[in-house]
Amino acid sequence: MKNEVKCAYCPAEFCEDEVAKTPDFCPRRSLPDELKQAKAIYRSDPVVKRIADVAGKVETEGYRIWPRVQELIEFSKRMGFSNLGIAFCIGLKEETLTLCKILESHGFTTRSVCCSIDGGCNPVGQATVLNSAGTELNIIMGLCIGHDVLFTRFSEAPVTTLVVKDRVTCHNSVGPLVNRYWRDSLFKKD
C-alpha cells in the first residue's frame, strides 16, 4: 500500500522538530529517506536552489503587501527572466492583454498564446508555441482544469499560475471552501 500522506489532518500548525511527536501518517516518519533526497536537491541543483531562494525572498518582502501580479514581477526580475510566456483562455483575453501591458511596462518581453490556437482547445500546442519562443517562465491565465495539467506537462520552461479559471466565482476558486453555503453544498450526500 502507498504511504498515507494526510498533512491537512495533522494537529500541528508547523512540522514538529521531533519526529516522535508526529502522527503515524506523517511523511517524516514514513518517507525519511525520500525527504532527505528532496532536501539534497536544493543543495545539488543550482536552478532549484536559485528558484527557492528567490521565491523565499519575494514571499518575505511582499508578504501581505504585494498582490500576486506584483509577486510575479518581482520573482521574474530577480530570476533574471526577460522573456515571459502566457498561456491563456480566450475567456480571459482582456485580462491577459492587461497583464502583457503591465509586464512590458517593467521591461519584460511577453509571448502570449490562446487556448484555441490551431482551431480548438490545444494546451499541448500552447506549450509547443511557447517552447519555440524560448520563454523562460510560463504563466497560466485561466486554462481549463486538465488543460492546465497538459500545458504544464509539455512546457519546457517553469510554469506558474496567475489565474485559476472558475466561471462561477469570478476566478476565486477558494470561495467555495471558505463560504459555508457553497462548502456545505459540495459534500457528497448519501
N, C-alpha and C positions, 0 to 999 in steps of 0.2 A: 504494500500500500504506500502511496505517496505520502510525504510528510504533511501533516496538517499544519497549515500556517494560518493563524487567526489573530493577527496583531490587533485588529479592531476590537477584539473581545478582551484584551489584556487590561487589567485594572490599573497598571502603571501609566502615568502620563508620559514618561520618558523611559527608555530602556534602563533597567536597573544595572548597577555596577556588578552585583553578584549574580551570576547565572543561577545559583541555587535558589534564589528568590523568584525566579521566573516561572510562569505556568508551563505545564508539560508541552503545550503546543508552540512554545516559543522557538523560533528558528535558531536562536543562540544555543539552545540545548540540542536540537535535532540535526543542525547543519553547521556545526562549528568550523569544520574544515572548509566548507564552501564559503562561509563568511570570511575566513582568513584569506582565501584565494581572491575574493572580491576586493578586500582591502589592499591586497598586494597589487592589484591592477592600478589603483590610484598612484602607487609609487613607481610602477614599471612602465606605464603608458603615459607619455608626456601630454598627449592630446586630452586624455581623460582627466589627468591632473589639472591641466590648464582650465578646461571647461568647469570642473568642480570648484576650483579656486575663484574663478571669475563669477560664477553663479553665487557662491557664498558671499562675495563682496557686494554684489548687486543686491542680494537679499538683505544683507545687514544695513547697507546705506539707504536703501529705498523702503525699508520695512514700514508699512502703513503710511507711506508718504507718496510713493510713485504708483500710478496705475500700471497695469500690465504692459501697455504700449510703451511707456517710459522705460520700464524694465527691459523690454525688447531692444530699445535704442541703446541703452547703457550697456547691456550684455554684448550686443553686436559691436559697438565701438571698442569695448575693452578686449574683445576677442580679436580685434583687427580685421573683422569681416567688412567687406565693402560691397559685395555682390550678393544681394538677398533675393531669394525666390519666394513667391507667394502662390500657393495652390488654393484657388477659391471656388466656392459655389456661385453659380450665376445669381442666386438669390441674394448674395452679398456683394454684388458688383460695385455698388455705390460706396459701401464701406471700404472695399478693397482699394478703390481709386483714392479715397481719402487717406488710407494707410500709405499707399505708394507716395503720394504727395508729401506726407509728413516725413517719411523715411528719406525721400530725396532731398528735403529741406535740410536734413542733417548730413548730407553728403553721400548717402548710400545710392548705389545703382540698384534698381528693382527690376525683377523679371516676374511677370505675373502670367499665370496660365489658368484658364477657366476649366471648370469640370466637364463642360460639354465639348472640349477640344476634339475635333475629328468626328463630330456628329452625335455624341451621346456621352453619358457619364463614363469617364475614362481616367480614373486615378493613376493607372499604370502609365498611360500616355502623358499625364501631367508630370509625373516623376521623370519620365524619359526626356521631355522637353526641358525641364529644369536641370537635369543632369547634363544635357548637351550645352546648356548655357553656362555651365561651370559655377553654379551658385555655391556659396559657402555655408549658408544656413537657409533652410526652407521653412516657411511659415504656413500653417494650415489656417484657412479662413472659412470655417463652416462647412467642411466636407461632410457628406452623409456618413452615418455610422457604417463601418465596413469599408467604405471608400477611403476614409482616413487611415484605416489599417493597411490597405493595399498601397496607398501613397507612401506611407512611412516605410513599408517593407521594401519598396523599389527605389526610394530616394537614396542617392549616393551621399548627399550632404546630411548633416544632422538636421532633425526636424523638431520644431516646437509648435504648439497650438496656441493661437491667439483667440480664436472663436470656435466654440463647440456649438454646432447647429442644434437648436431646439426651437422649432417653429411655434410651439405653444407658449413658451415662457420668454419670448424675445431674447433667445440665446442665453438665458440664465438657467443652465441645466441643473444647478444645485437647488433651485427653487422648490421642486417637489420633495426634496429631502429635509428642508427646514420649515416648510409650510405644512402644518398638520392636516389641513384639509386635503391637499394633494397626497401627502405621505400616507394618510390613512386609507385613501382610495387605492393605493398601489399594492397593499398587502394582499396576497392571494387568499381568497375566501374559499373555504371548503364546502 
